[in-house]
Amino acid sequence: MGAPANDELRTNLHRMWGSVADGWAAHADDVDARSAALTAAMIRATEPRAGDRVLELACGPGGTGLAAAPLVEPGGEVVLSDVAPEMVTIAAARAGALGRTNVRTRTLDLEAIAEPDAAFDVVLCREGLMFATDPAHALFEMRRVLRPGGRVALAVWGPQARNPWLGILLDSLSEQVGMPVPPPGIPGPFSLSDADRLRALLHDADLADVGVREIELVQSAPSFAEWWDRTVALAGPVSMILGGMPAEGVQAIRARADAAAQAYTSASGLDFPAVSLLATARRP
Ligand SMILES: C[S@@+](CC[C@H](N)C(=O)[O-])C[C@H]1O[C@@H](n2cnc3c(N)ncnc32)[C@H](O)[C@@H]1O
């Protein structure tokens, strides 16, 4: 398995994530709340226990690893890691605010994990693998850093049409610019939304007990304006494209998204359905 291709693309993608880190810091608690059922399922599937070493990859503000941290006491440790140092700083601050003494942070690329072989009992990755330029290679890396018998749980978004909380923004943007966003060949939030492909990738990485299942979530916002602000702040590629557009273009996209969002009006504002794919496996 060679090194991932296209270093320039990877470098740009990694920088792009760093550029939206402030948005992730501002909305970290919302993100954890909207993903709570997913996080719980990831924890149940991997059963972190006292003494375990847990690695969270693509951690962003670190909500998944932080949920595992109390479970590995005494004697265990959680490493929160992300390719963007700005995200790692946020995760470290959140761990500090919680007074967690068994959490370390590291800047790590999930496509080339700078950790020794067989160093972890559990690998967690919530909504990160689909941004890899070479997810097959990334899965080999996850397997490599797991000890034999070690468990992995990773979540990726299901199909775009079933995730209107983000899909309507990408559709509105694509219509405005007259081409798909993200363009073909660029990894995006729905790059691994085919459950069969995901399952095959885990099998091909020589992982055992592979399971892929859907977790249904609801993404709520009190108003369209709040949904827009939060989603744009978090969606790295979108935020960059909008930042480079004239104000009328952004307004047109916003108006299209507003019209599409009306279908999800609820008593409390907006309730968008969301579907994540939870993949679980162990290193034989
Ligand atoms: C959608 S966010 C998810 C953050 C976090 N896991 C969560 O669920 O709150 C995607 C994260 O993946 C990180 N990321 C993207 N490519 C990565 C890579 N190659 N290696 C490690 N992290 C990566 C980004 O910096 C970002 O923090």
The ligand as a MOL file (V3000), in Angstrom:
LIG
                    3D

  0  0  0     0  0            999 V3000
M  V30 BEGIN CTAB
M  V30 COUNTS 27 29 0 0 0
M  V30 BEGIN ATOM
M  V30 1 C -16.5520 17.0280 10.1320 0
M  V30 2 S -15.1880 17.3390 11.1990 0 CHG=1
M  V30 3 C -15.5070 16.1590 12.4970 0
M  V30 4 C -14.8610 16.5290 13.8150 0
M  V30 5 C -15.1430 15.5770 14.9690 0
M  V30 6 N -14.7120 14.2340 14.7010 0
M  V30 7 C -16.5880 15.6020 15.3690 0
M  V30 8 O -17.3360 14.6660 15.0260 0
M  V30 9 O -16.9820 16.5550 16.0320 0 CHG=-1
M  V30 10 C -13.8810 16.6070 10.3100 0
M  V30 11 C -12.5240 16.6690 10.9930 0
M  V30 12 O -11.6230 15.8490 10.2490 0
M  V30 13 C -10.3500 16.4590 10.3020 0
M  V30 14 N -9.5610 15.8910 9.2150 0
M  V30 15 C -9.7410 16.0530 7.8920 0
M  V30 16 N -8.8110 15.3480 7.2100 0
M  V30 17 C -8.0400 14.7240 8.1500 0
M  V30 18 C -6.9120 13.8440 8.0780 0
M  V30 19 N -6.3780 13.4750 6.9130 0
M  V30 20 N -6.3810 13.3870 9.2200 0
M  V30 21 C -6.8890 13.7550 10.4240 0
M  V30 22 N -7.9310 14.6090 10.5440 0
M  V30 23 C -8.5090 15.0640 9.4220 0
M  V30 24 C -10.6720 17.9320 10.1820 0
M  V30 25 O -9.6030 18.7490 10.5820 0
M  V30 26 C -11.8980 18.0430 11.0730 0
M  V30 27 O -11.5440 18.3290 12.3940 0
M  V30 END ATOM
M  V30 BEGIN BOND
M  V30 1 1 1 2
M  V30 2 1 2 3
M  V30 3 1 2 10
M  V30 4 1 3 4
M  V30 5 1 4 5
M  V30 6 1 5 6
M  V30 7 1 5 7
M  V30 8 2 7 8
M  V30 9 1 7 9
M  V30 10 1 10 11
M  V30 11 1 11 12
M  V30 12 1 11 26
M  V30 13 1 12 13
M  V30 14 1 13 14
M  V30 15 1 13 24
M  V30 16 1 14 15
M  V30 17 1 14 23
M  V30 18 2 15 16
M  V30 19 1 16 17
M  V30 20 1 17 18
M  V30 21 2 17 23
M  V30 22 1 18 19
M  V30 23 2 18 20
M  V30 24 1 20 21
M  V30 25 2 21 22
M  V30 26 1 22 23
M  V30 27 1 24 25
M  V30 28 1 24 26
M  V30 29 1 26 27
M  V30 END BOND
M  V30 END CTAB
M  END
